[in-house]
């Protein structure tokens, strides 16, 4: 996307300004989104993003700028403007690039560049819509979206790295709304992957509609959730958001290097119940949070974060490695050229255990079964987090009683990791978007169904 | 900016001329921005970021079908491709009987002297402000570090052109500073943050920000949960504005048209305590949500949303207005990458009659921080459950600090559980809203 000679000249210019390290990140992002509403196509949107980000590092200081133009003069102008307050004699000589072709871990079948397949996407969404409406006449509305994105990136840096990659993202979602005349409730199902529209051969539109409708109808009949401290069994798949928020963010060197993570000085120590082993893995074939290379050009890998309760690794990007001394883990990620990279998660999950769902439920005298979780957030400095329960049930005397609504789980990362006492074997991953200092990036969360012995449940019963 | 307004006008004329030559009508949004952002760490500048961006967002209507496309490139090929793609996208869409391009051929422009004033503050002085902010806060009692802090100077410009000749442009500047302090004592820690915003840099006050962030964090440090039961609650200015904005879709004409707004058939009905009057007031120039025109180029005006407890109006763009056989209220929203929607500009709740003596009488919780607003609220049902922190108060005096609790309820019910409305509205710059304190009764607190 960027002429090698231009890249060479700009990188050399940045080095001549005294930068310890310089990097160009070029991105061309093609997007297509099909939206359905009221059993019709509501809109089709498309567009092209293009830009170049320039990062210069002086010691631990990061200078970053971006532009939509790709001419040499503009790029040199930005580099000069960024370095205006840091000019010093060059410490590194000029660069010659060595192109590295990344290993293709996620081959694509139907990329966006070969066609947007709008008719096929519309058919999928309308089939899902029909299935949801067929489930019950209480389903009053559905909303569907099929979003496809093709992100081409190219990187040059002052260490001679030149590499490129193309990422293919697809995500479909249906939300069903159930209404009984006085109350409304929602349910949804989302599928996503690092692949093209060939995903439609592996996902069932009717099952998507059925599941969205089922959840909406359950929530329509839900009762106010009891509140207070109690045990909670958290369902598999997106239930893994608990680990993502409670622990994953605290293991990013973005927080660790600033000592803004409660785990910053606990490498090698027991930070979780021995039942917990956790991984961040960018290599899983065609998974939503996977990559070939990170946004600093490093080959992705599997990183064991926690083993049998003991902290074994942080998530480390280039700057984090420089600041903490830990080796890079291929975790430098960013939403787009508008952001400098930061250490971020990929597919992050708690590994499966051997406990049975029945044993978990029957062990609770009074508690909640949170079968589906929504989003949440965490404050890295203190580890305080919150999650929304999107489908939950009250459990009493070891038996599931009735659905509950408007429940939130809150605790701190260190506390909840110690309270995970049982982990099941029904492991699953689920796709989501994770927002942080370098923007919103695709990540997967995952776990088997697990039990937290004590957590604060917020409800309005 | 990447291109000057006159350059953009010529580009817009070329794009819209191409649209018309294809038998369609259209409007083009051009958003452009420049920003400087700085972050400090351990007494040194940690990040220095300079950005310049521009994006074109086209909406076309052909044979009643709407298509959109965008481009960040401004060369002829890219813009021509954008037009072609928008037309292709339109061919797949359903016929939108009510969506039209504005007939206006007005020329509108905001006042740069008011919304985009300049000052003589140098980059060196901004860097010094950033360093001072981090250094001063880090030196305060019990502050372990200042992990998140920053200074920003952002100028944004929007231009809206239509194939009918509308040319509307607005430009505004926002200077921001923010900081979070991580405070620690006896193995207990807390992190709180705050920001301030102004139209000019000299209006930012580093000492005031440092003092307030430190006070807020220290005050909450040893907070504990309160017993689970129902309490009266007063949200502070920031959290109250957050809650009202989470549920602002209850006023959306677009959601009503789409069948997903429970207020759709309640215009004219009593839905709240009769003391409650809520306006959307885009003409208040003290707010950063000031708007002269909306995304369709329609001139904005003050609008009563809830008048003395009755739902007075929904907010409309031209399409939702036509659907409900009314007129646009000047609330069209559209980004370059999105389709036509609606959105509030600046919520204003009119002052009540309760002074502090009645507003804060007896025991209540003052909530100063809410978490999980994006995930813990259901705008359709009104149900919510948020993490919270604050203070147990009596007769206006803060007592025990509170952490690790949740507050839950139903927003629509809450509008009818108002115990008192304060007589002193205050601005929340982040949500650009002007509201007095409101005391809500009987909210479920879990601790």
Interface residues (C-beta under 8 A of the other chain):
Chain A: X31 X34 X35 X37 X38 X40 X41 X42 X43 X44 X45 X46 X47 X48 X49 X50 X51 X59 X60 X61 X62 X63 X64 X65 X66 X67 X68 X69 X78 X81 X82 X84 X85 X118 X119 X122 X140 X141 X143 X177 X183 X184 X185 X186 X225 X227 X228 X255 X258 X259 X260 X262 X338 X340 X374 X375 X376 X377 X379 X380 X381 X382 X384 X385 X386 X387 X388 X405 X406 X407 X408 X410 X456 X457 X458 X459 X460 X461
Chain B: X2 X41 X44 X45 X46 X47 X48 X49 X50 X51 X52 X53 X54 X57 X66 X67 X68 X69 X70 X71 X72 X73 X74 X78 X81 X82 X85 X86 X88 X89 X90 X92 X93 X94 X123 X124 X127 X144 X145 X147 X148 X180 X182 X189 X190 X191 X225 X228 X258 X259 X260 X262 X337 X338 X339 X371 X372 X374 X375 X376 X378 X380 X381 X383 X384 X385 X386 X387 X403 X404 X405 X406 X407 X408 X409 X410 X444 X446 X447
